[in-house]
Amino acid sequence: MIELLRLLVNVLTWMVILHVVMSYFLPPYHVLREGLERIIEPLLSPIRRIMPPVAGLDFSPLVLILLINLLGNMLANLLSF
């Protein structure tokens, strides 16, 4: 169970990273980019409402990665008991 949780955390983390990278290189209506946006944007939206971009830089993907890893570690610790 813990291994499945860690796999999910890793997959979500890489999806956020891919989302950011693809936003620089692919057009907005590319199939891969649209698919990732459907998954990642609902997770980023609440963070963006609380923490707007600073000097044109959006730190919400970094915050999301940190939150995913924090929650994953907390759940792994709870499941290990």
Jmol script that loads the backbone (N, CA, C; Angstrom):
load data "model"
ATOM      1  N   MET A   1       0.814  -1.196   0.000  1.00  0.00           N
ATOM      2  CA  MET A   1       0.000   0.000   0.000  1.00  0.00           C
ATOM      3  C   MET A   1       0.859   1.262   0.000  1.00  0.00           C
ATOM      4  N   ILE A   2       1.919   1.250   0.793  1.00  0.00           N
ATOM      5  CA  ILE A   2       2.804   2.410   0.864  1.00  0.00           C
ATOM      6  C   ILE A   2       3.522   2.612  -0.466  1.00  0.00           C
ATOM      7  N   GLU A   3       3.905   1.506  -1.117  1.00  0.00           N
ATOM      8  CA  GLU A   3       4.581   1.611  -2.405  1.00  0.00           C
ATOM      9  C   GLU A   3       3.660   2.222  -3.461  1.00  0.00           C
ATOM     10  N   LEU A   4       2.389   1.870  -3.418  1.00  0.00           N
ATOM     11  CA  LEU A   4       1.409   2.442  -4.346  1.00  0.00           C
ATOM     12  C   LEU A   4       1.248   3.939  -4.100  1.00  0.00           C
ATOM     13  N   LEU A   5       1.229   4.342  -2.845  1.00  0.00           N
ATOM     14  CA  LEU A   5       1.140   5.752  -2.490  1.00  0.00           C
ATOM     15  C   LEU A   5       2.356   6.520  -2.999  1.00  0.00           C
ATOM     16  N   ARG A   6       3.531   5.959  -2.819  1.00  0.00           N
ATOM     17  CA  ARG A   6       4.755   6.624  -3.289  1.00  0.00           C
ATOM     18  C   ARG A   6       4.784   6.709  -4.810  1.00  0.00           C
ATOM     19  N   LEU A   7       4.270   5.682  -5.482  1.00  0.00           N
ATOM     20  CA  LEU A   7       4.181   5.718  -6.935  1.00  0.00           C
ATOM     21  C   LEU A   7       3.243   6.838  -7.377  1.00  0.00           C
ATOM     22  N   LEU A   8       2.114   6.966  -6.707  1.00  0.00           N
ATOM     23  CA  LEU A   8       1.159   8.030  -7.023  1.00  0.00           C
ATOM     24  C   LEU A   8       1.779   9.413  -6.808  1.00  0.00           C
ATOM     25  N   VAL A   9       2.507   9.579  -5.723  1.00  0.00           N
ATOM     26  CA  VAL A   9       3.180  10.857  -5.444  1.00  0.00           C
ATOM     27  C   VAL A   9       4.190  11.167  -6.544  1.00  0.00           C
ATOM     28  N   ASN A  10       4.970  10.176  -6.948  1.00  0.00           N
ATOM     29  CA  ASN A  10       5.965  10.392  -8.004  1.00  0.00           C
ATOM     30  C   ASN A  10       5.306  10.726  -9.335  1.00  0.00           C
ATOM     31  N   VAL A  11       4.243  10.023  -9.672  1.00  0.00           N
ATOM     32  CA  VAL A  11       3.544  10.281 -10.937  1.00  0.00           C
ATOM     33  C   VAL A  11       2.957  11.687 -10.943  1.00  0.00           C
ATOM     34  N   LEU A  12       2.308  12.085  -9.856  1.00  0.00           N
ATOM     35  CA  LEU A  12       1.740  13.435  -9.787  1.00  0.00           C
ATOM     36  C   LEU A  12       2.825  14.509  -9.860  1.00  0.00           C
ATOM     37  N   THR A  13       3.942  14.268  -9.197  1.00  0.00           N
ATOM     38  CA  THR A  13       5.045  15.228  -9.231  1.00  0.00           C
ATOM     39  C   THR A  13       5.557  15.398 -10.654  1.00  0.00           C
ATOM     40  N   TRP A  14       5.765  14.293 -11.353  1.00  0.00           N
ATOM     41  CA  TRP A  14       6.261  14.371 -12.737  1.00  0.00           C
ATOM     42  C   TRP A  14       5.222  14.985 -13.668  1.00  0.00           C
ATOM     43  N   MET A  15       3.952  14.771 -13.395  1.00  0.00           N
ATOM     44  CA  MET A  15       2.911  15.390 -14.214  1.00  0.00           C
ATOM     45  C   MET A  15       2.931  16.910 -14.060  1.00  0.00           C
ATOM     46  N   VAL A  16       3.159  17.392 -12.854  1.00  0.00           N
ATOM     47  CA  VAL A  16       3.252  18.846 -12.631  1.00  0.00           C
ATOM     48  C   VAL A  16       4.466  19.403 -13.373  1.00  0.00           C
ATOM     49  N   ILE A  17       5.591  18.718 -13.286  1.00  0.00           N
ATOM     50  CA  ILE A  17       6.808  19.167 -13.976  1.00  0.00           C
ATOM     51  C   ILE A  17       6.586  19.186 -15.487  1.00  0.00           C
ATOM     52  N   LEU A  18       5.981  18.118 -16.020  1.00  0.00           N
ATOM     53  CA  LEU A  18       5.701  18.078 -17.455  1.00  0.00           C
ATOM     54  C   LEU A  18       4.742  19.191 -17.867  1.00  0.00           C
ATOM     55  N   HIS A  19       3.769  19.471 -17.027  1.00  0.00           N
ATOM     56  CA  HIS A  19       2.827  20.549 -17.311  1.00  0.00           C
ATOM     57  C   HIS A  19       3.561  21.874 -17.474  1.00  0.00           C
ATOM     58  N   VAL A  20       4.473  22.153 -16.576  1.00  0.00           N
ATOM     59  CA  VAL A  20       5.235  23.406 -16.634  1.00  0.00           C
ATOM     60  C   VAL A  20       6.112  23.442 -17.879  1.00  0.00           C
ATOM     61  N   VAL A  21       6.834  22.372 -18.153  1.00  0.00           N
ATOM     62  CA  VAL A  21       7.737  22.342 -19.309  1.00  0.00           C
ATOM     63  C   VAL A  21       6.948  22.455 -20.610  1.00  0.00           C
ATOM     64  N   MET A  22       5.846  21.719 -20.710  1.00  0.00           N
ATOM     65  CA  MET A  22       5.065  21.764 -21.943  1.00  0.00           C
ATOM     66  C   MET A  22       4.417  23.123 -22.166  1.00  0.00           C
ATOM     67  N   SER A  23       4.171  23.864 -21.108  1.00  0.00           N
ATOM     68  CA  SER A  23       3.579  25.193 -21.272  1.00  0.00           C
ATOM     69  C   SER A  23       4.541  26.153 -21.969  1.00  0.00           C
ATOM     70  N   TYR A  24       5.834  25.855 -21.937  1.00  0.00           N
ATOM     71  CA  TYR A  24       6.814  26.687 -22.623  1.00  0.00           C
ATOM     72  C   TYR A  24       6.996  26.292 -24.079  1.00  0.00           C
ATOM     73  N   PHE A  25       6.793  25.021 -24.408  1.00  0.00           N
ATOM     74  CA  PHE A  25       7.151  24.533 -25.733  1.00  0.00           C
ATOM     75  C   PHE A  25       5.981  24.152 -26.628  1.00  0.00           C
ATOM     76  N   LEU A  26       4.848  23.792 -26.078  1.00  0.00           N
ATOM     77  CA  LEU A  26       3.724  23.355 -26.892  1.00  0.00           C
ATOM     78  C   LEU A  26       2.655  24.437 -26.955  1.00  0.00           C
ATOM     79  N   PRO A  27       1.932  24.502 -28.066  1.00  0.00           N
ATOM     80  CA  PRO A  27       0.836  25.477 -28.145  1.00  0.00           C
ATOM     81  C   PRO A  27      -0.278  25.123 -27.157  1.00  0.00           C
ATOM     82  N   PRO A  28      -1.091  26.095 -26.780  1.00  0.00           N
ATOM     83  CA  PRO A  28      -2.114  25.865 -25.754  1.00  0.00           C
ATOM     84  C   PRO A  28      -3.124  24.776 -26.091  1.00  0.00           C
ATOM     85  N   TYR A  29      -3.367  24.533 -27.375  1.00  0.00           N
ATOM     86  CA  TYR A  29      -4.398  23.565 -27.749  1.00  0.00           C
ATOM     87  C   TYR A  29      -3.815  22.235 -28.208  1.00  0.00           C
ATOM     88  N   HIS A  30      -2.589  21.956 -27.847  1.00  0.00           N
ATOM     89  CA  HIS A  30      -1.986  20.657 -28.152  1.00  0.00           C
ATOM     90  C   HIS A  30      -2.664  19.586 -27.300  1.00  0.00           C
ATOM     91  N   VAL A  31      -2.862  18.404 -27.875  1.00  0.00           N
ATOM     92  CA  VAL A  31      -3.604  17.336 -27.205  1.00  0.00           C
ATOM     93  C   VAL A  31      -2.960  16.938 -25.873  1.00  0.00           C
ATOM     94  N   LEU A  32      -1.647  16.753 -25.854  1.00  0.00           N
ATOM     95  CA  LEU A  32      -0.966  16.355 -24.610  1.00  0.00           C
ATOM     96  C   LEU A  32      -1.080  17.442 -23.542  1.00  0.00           C
ATOM     97  N   ARG A  33      -0.911  18.673 -23.973  1.00  0.00           N
ATOM     98  CA  ARG A  33      -0.983  19.772 -23.004  1.00  0.00           C
ATOM     99  C   ARG A  33      -2.404  19.915 -22.441  1.00  0.00           C
ATOM    100  N   GLU A  34      -3.410  19.783 -23.292  1.00  0.00           N
ATOM    101  CA  GLU A  34      -4.785  19.873 -22.814  1.00  0.00           C
ATOM    102  C   GLU A  34      -5.111  18.754 -21.831  1.00  0.00           C
ATOM    103  N   GLY A  35      -4.619  17.548 -22.109  1.00  0.00           N
ATOM    104  CA  GLY A  35      -4.865  16.424 -21.212  1.00  0.00           C
ATOM    105  C   GLY A  35      -4.268  16.640 -19.838  1.00  0.00           C
ATOM    106  N   LEU A  36      -3.034  17.122 -19.811  1.00  0.00           N
ATOM    107  CA  LEU A  36      -2.395  17.393 -18.516  1.00  0.00           C
ATOM    108  C   LEU A  36      -3.076  18.546 -17.785  1.00  0.00           C
ATOM    109  N   GLU A  37      -3.521  19.542 -18.535  1.00  0.00           N
ATOM    110  CA  GLU A  37      -4.185  20.680 -17.893  1.00  0.00           C
ATOM    111  C   GLU A  37      -5.482  20.267 -17.220  1.00  0.00           C
ATOM    112  N   ARG A  38      -6.178  19.303 -17.795  1.00  0.00           N
ATOM    113  CA  ARG A  38      -7.422  18.831 -17.174  1.00  0.00           C
ATOM    114  C   ARG A  38      -7.161  18.179 -15.817  1.00  0.00           C
ATOM    115  N   ILE A  39      -5.992  17.618 -15.656  1.00  0.00           N
ATOM    116  CA  ILE A  39      -5.649  16.946 -14.398  1.00  0.00           C
ATOM    117  C   ILE A  39      -5.005  17.917 -13.411  1.00  0.00           C
ATOM    118  N   ILE A  40      -4.070  18.732 -13.885  1.00  0.00           N
ATOM    119  CA  ILE A  40      -3.234  19.555 -12.999  1.00  0.00           C
ATOM    120  C   ILE A  40      -3.881  20.890 -12.635  1.00  0.00           C
ATOM    121  N   GLU A  41      -4.565  21.531 -13.566  1.00  0.00           N
ATOM    122  CA  GLU A  41      -5.128  22.869 -13.288  1.00  0.00           C
ATOM    123  C   GLU A  41      -6.096  22.896 -12.110  1.00  0.00           C
ATOM    124  N   PRO A  42      -6.971  21.887 -11.927  1.00  0.00           N
ATOM    125  CA  PRO A  42      -7.837  21.938 -10.733  1.00  0.00           C
ATOM    126  C   PRO A  42      -7.051  21.889  -9.426  1.00  0.00           C
ATOM    127  N   LEU A  43      -5.858  21.333  -9.451  1.00  0.00           N
ATOM    128  CA  LEU A  43      -5.023  21.312  -8.249  1.00  0.00           C
ATOM    129  C   LEU A  43      -4.286  22.639  -8.061  1.00  0.00           C
ATOM    130  N   LEU A  44      -3.960  23.305  -9.174  1.00  0.00           N
ATOM    131  CA  LEU A  44      -3.221  24.563  -9.095  1.00  0.00           C
ATOM    132  C   LEU A  44      -4.123  25.768  -8.795  1.00  0.00           C
ATOM    133  N   SER A  45      -5.366  25.722  -9.224  1.00  0.00           N
ATOM    134  CA  SER A  45      -6.271  26.879  -9.081  1.00  0.00           C
ATOM    135  C   SER A  45      -6.417  27.372  -7.639  1.00  0.00           C
ATOM    136  N   PRO A  46      -6.668  26.492  -6.662  1.00  0.00           N
ATOM    137  CA  PRO A  46      -6.783  27.008  -5.282  1.00  0.00           C
ATOM    138  C   PRO A  46      -5.488  27.634  -4.767  1.00  0.00           C
ATOM    139  N   ILE A  47      -4.365  27.093  -5.192  1.00  0.00           N
ATOM    140  CA  ILE A  47      -3.080  27.654  -4.757  1.00  0.00           C
ATOM    141  C   ILE A  47      -2.893  29.031  -5.369  1.00  0.00           C
ATOM    142  N   ARG A  48      -3.273  29.190  -6.629  1.00  0.00           N
ATOM    143  CA  ARG A  48      -3.143  30.488  -7.302  1.00  0.00           C
ATOM    144  C   ARG A  48      -4.051  31.543  -6.688  1.00  0.00           C
ATOM    145  N   ARG A  49      -5.203  31.124  -6.165  1.00  0.00           N
ATOM    146  CA  ARG A  49      -6.101  32.096  -5.512  1.00  0.00           C
ATOM    147  C   ARG A  49      -5.465  32.619  -4.225  1.00  0.00           C
ATOM    148  N   ILE A  50      -4.773  31.747  -3.511  1.00  0.00           N
ATOM    149  CA  ILE A  50      -4.144  32.140  -2.242  1.00  0.00           C
ATOM    150  C   ILE A  50      -2.834  32.873  -2.499  1.00  0.00           C
ATOM    151  N   MET A  51      -2.081  32.401  -3.494  1.00  0.00           N
ATOM    152  CA  MET A  51      -0.750  32.935  -3.760  1.00  0.00           C
ATOM    153  C   MET A  51      -0.645  33.367  -5.225  1.00  0.00           C
ATOM    154  N   PRO A  52      -0.965  34.618  -5.538  1.00  0.00           N
ATOM    155  CA  PRO A  52      -0.890  35.070  -6.930  1.00  0.00           C
ATOM    156  C   PRO A  52       0.566  35.158  -7.402  1.00  0.00           C
ATOM    157  N   PRO A  53       0.775  35.245  -8.712  1.00  0.00           N
ATOM    158  CA  PRO A  53       2.147  35.358  -9.232  1.00  0.00           C
ATOM    159  C   PRO A  53       2.880  36.567  -8.648  1.00  0.00           C
ATOM    160  N   VAL A  54       4.158  36.390  -8.412  1.00  0.00           N
ATOM    161  CA  VAL A  54       5.008  37.442  -7.855  1.00  0.00           C
ATOM    162  C   VAL A  54       5.966  37.887  -8.961  1.00  0.00           C
ATOM    163  N   ALA A  55       5.900  39.151  -9.339  1.00  0.00           N
ATOM    164  CA  ALA A  55       6.755  39.715 -10.384  1.00  0.00           C
ATOM    165  C   ALA A  55       6.682  38.887 -11.668  1.00  0.00           C
ATOM    166  N   GLY A  56       5.481  38.402 -11.982  1.00  0.00           N
ATOM    167  CA  GLY A  56       5.294  37.629 -13.202  1.00  0.00           C
ATOM    168  C   GLY A  56       5.684  36.169 -13.112  1.00  0.00           C
ATOM    169  N   LEU A  57       6.130  35.727 -11.953  1.00  0.00           N
ATOM    170  CA  LEU A  57       6.530  34.331 -11.769  1.00  0.00           C
ATOM    171  C   LEU A  57       5.454  33.588 -10.982  1.00  0.00           C
ATOM    172  N   ASP A  58       5.055  32.437 -11.517  1.00  0.00           N
ATOM    173  CA  ASP A  58       4.024  31.621 -10.882  1.00  0.00           C
ATOM    174  C   ASP A  58       4.701  30.499 -10.096  1.00  0.00           C
ATOM    175  N   PHE A  59       4.624  30.586  -8.787  1.00  0.00           N
ATOM    176  CA  PHE A  59       5.243  29.574  -7.929  1.00  0.00           C
ATOM    177  C   PHE A  59       4.263  28.478  -7.508  1.00  0.00           C
ATOM    178  N   SER A  60       3.046  28.514  -8.036  1.00  0.00           N
ATOM    179  CA  SER A  60       2.047  27.519  -7.630  1.00  0.00           C
ATOM    180  C   SER A  60       2.449  26.076  -7.978  1.00  0.00           C
ATOM    181  N   PRO A  61       3.118  25.788  -9.110  1.00  0.00           N
ATOM    182  CA  PRO A  61       3.547  24.403  -9.341  1.00  0.00           C
ATOM    183  C   PRO A  61       4.541  23.915  -8.281  1.00  0.00           C
ATOM    184  N   LEU A  62       5.433  24.783  -7.858  1.00  0.00           N
ATOM    185  CA  LEU A  62       6.397  24.415  -6.817  1.00  0.00           C
ATOM    186  C   LEU A  62       5.682  24.131  -5.506  1.00  0.00           C
ATOM    187  N   VAL A  63       4.718  24.966  -5.158  1.00  0.00           N
ATOM    188  CA  VAL A  63       3.947  24.765  -3.931  1.00  0.00           C
ATOM    189  C   VAL A  63       3.162  23.460  -4.022  1.00  0.00           C
ATOM    190  N   LEU A  64       2.573  23.185  -5.193  1.00  0.00           N
ATOM    191  CA  LEU A  64       1.818  21.947  -5.371  1.00  0.00           C
ATOM    192  C   LEU A  64       2.716  20.725  -5.209  1.00  0.00           C
ATOM    193  N   ILE A  65       3.909  20.762  -5.778  1.00  0.00           N
ATOM    194  CA  ILE A  65       4.847  19.639  -5.630  1.00  0.00           C
ATOM    195  C   ILE A  65       5.203  19.441  -4.163  1.00  0.00           C
ATOM    196  N   LEU A  66       5.453  20.527  -3.455  1.00  0.00           N
ATOM    197  CA  LEU A  66       5.775  20.420  -2.029  1.00  0.00           C
ATOM    198  C   LEU A  66       4.605  19.841  -1.244  1.00  0.00           C
ATOM    199  N   LEU A  67       3.385  20.289  -1.550  1.00  0.00           N
ATOM    200  CA  LEU A  67       2.203  19.771  -0.853  1.00  0.00           C
ATOM    201  C   LEU A  67       1.962  18.297  -1.158  1.00  0.00           C
ATOM    202  N   ILE A  68       2.131  17.901  -2.408  1.00  0.00           N
ATOM    203  CA  ILE A  68       1.959  16.492  -2.786  1.00  0.00           C
ATOM    204  C   ILE A  68       2.934  15.625  -2.007  1.00  0.00           C
ATOM    205  N   ASN A  69       4.185  16.042  -1.961  1.00  0.00           N
ATOM    206  CA  ASN A  69       5.196  15.261  -1.244  1.00  0.00           C
ATOM    207  C   ASN A  69       4.961  15.261   0.258  1.00  0.00           C
ATOM    208  N   LEU A  70       4.550  16.387   0.813  1.00  0.00           N
ATOM    209  CA  LEU A  70       4.266  16.461   2.248  1.00  0.00           C
ATOM    210  C   LEU A  70       3.108  15.542   2.615  1.00  0.00           C
ATOM    211  N   LEU A  71       2.013  15.628   1.855  1.00  0.00           N
ATOM    212  CA  LEU A  71       0.860  14.772   2.140  1.00  0.00           C
ATOM    213  C   LEU A  71       1.195  13.298   1.921  1.00  0.00           C
ATOM    214  N   GLY A  72       1.977  13.013   0.887  1.00  0.00           N
ATOM    215  CA  GLY A  72       2.388  11.630   0.639  1.00  0.00           C
ATOM    216  C   GLY A  72       3.209  11.066   1.770  1.00  0.00           C
ATOM    217  N   ASN A  73       4.136  11.857   2.282  1.00  0.00           N
ATOM    218  CA  ASN A  73       4.958  11.408   3.408  1.00  0.00           C
ATOM    219  C   ASN A  73       4.130  11.223   4.679  1.00  0.00           C
ATOM    220  N   MET A  74       3.196  12.141   4.911  1.00  0.00           N
ATOM    221  CA  MET A  74       2.343  12.018   6.092  1.00  0.00           C
ATOM    222  C   MET A  74       1.473  10.759   6.014  1.00  0.00           C
ATOM    223  N   LEU A  75       0.881  10.502   4.858  1.00  0.00           N
ATOM    224  CA  LEU A  75       0.064   9.309   4.695  1.00  0.00           C
ATOM    225  C   LEU A  75       0.895   8.038   4.799  1.00  0.00           C
ATOM    226  N   ALA A  76       2.106   8.050   4.253  1.00  0.00           N
ATOM    227  CA  ALA A  76       2.990   6.890   4.349  1.00  0.00           C
ATOM    228  C   ALA A  76       3.339   6.600   5.806  1.00  0.00           C
ATOM    229  N   ASN A  77       3.590   7.653   6.578  1.00  0.00           N
ATOM    230  CA  ASN A  77       3.889   7.463   8.006  1.00  0.00           C
ATOM    231  C   ASN A  77       2.686   6.910   8.757  1.00  0.00           C
ATOM    232  N   LEU A  78       1.493   7.388   8.424  1.00  0.00           N
ATOM    233  CA  LEU A  78       0.291   6.877   9.071  1.00  0.00           C
ATOM    234  C   LEU A  78       0.044   5.407   8.714  1.00  0.00           C
ATOM    235  N   LEU A  79       0.291   5.059   7.469  1.00  0.00           N
ATOM    236  CA  LEU A  79       0.046   3.684   7.027  1.00  0.00           C
ATOM    237  C   LEU A  79       1.097   2.704   7.547  1.00  0.00           C
ATOM    238  N   SER A  80       2.257   3.213   7.925  1.00  0.00           N
ATOM    239  CA  SER A  80       3.328   2.311   8.394  1.00  0.00           C
ATOM    240  C   SER A  80       3.119   1.832   9.833  1.00  0.00           C
ATOM    241  N   PHE A  81       2.170   2.446  10.555  1.00  0.00           N
ATOM    242  CA  PHE A  81       1.929   2.019  11.936  1.00  0.00           C
ATOM    243  C   PHE A  81       1.143   0.765  11.996  1.00  0.00           C
TER     244      PHE A  81
END
end "model"
wireframe off; spacefill off
backbone 0.3
color backbone group
